[in-house]
């Protein structure tokens, strides 16, 4: 990611011009010839030399560190979107935004209800199933029968042998690799936080298969991909799976749509929906893609 010095300089100048001394707790002082803060004032607020800040605004500075960008964010009273823009212009990845955790915004729940013609799930970035509609319940089973801490598609793949029965044997190895590679990427994005460490520790303790795959350090974020499931009543079902990111980086919408000419499976799932909605057996719930 390269630094765009000209755009960075322009953004800093205009951000400085939008502020008044009163905005940052400074005394107005004598009449100013130009609007906004002086360069020296921004430099003092950010804890850097006035000369270095001047070179930033003149597009002739070296790349600023993330610590310096954080100080400029505070000094210029930038919003989250403006902060992210500042980091990108300086050639750095923006800090990770606030996580939603298990909280589902009302808009997300509304969307889940409206998308009632295809199976839809809301997953955490670590693979926890947070919610699903009736069509997904007809496809996978009721997650309400699984303990909350066990509603994770990676965990169930490596700890519950019955889950793999719903996938063709020749696909098991690739499924396992893809799940672990995607989890690797999520753990790195989270900075190896407590939740991801706990999940990886639990998976390592479950058996040597996960540990061996984890130690390969393969990384691949799953987005759109084909999905084949052996349904206990409908047999082999094929879907196209789309993973849609939400504003919170730790949640995603997983939507299953039929391939061209493959709507029969959806019709049958609608018929099975009420029956599966009250199913009390724990499998096949929330299998991985």
Buried (B, 14 or more C-beta within 10 A) or exposed (E): EEBBBEBBBBBBBEBBEEBEBEEBEBEEEEEEEEEBBBBEBBBBBBEBEBEBBBBBBEBEBEEBEEEBBBBBBEBBEBEEEBBBBBBBBBBBEBEEEEBBEEEBEEEBEEBBEEBEEBBBBBBBBBBBBBBBBBBBBBBBBBBBEBEEEBBBBBBBBBBBEEBBEBBEEEEEEEBBBBBBBBBBBBBEBBEEBEBBEEBBEBBBEBEEBBBEBBEEEBBEEBEEEEBEBEBEEBEEBEBBBBBEEBEBBBBBBBBBBBEEEEEEBBEBBBEBBEEBEEBEEBBBBBBBB
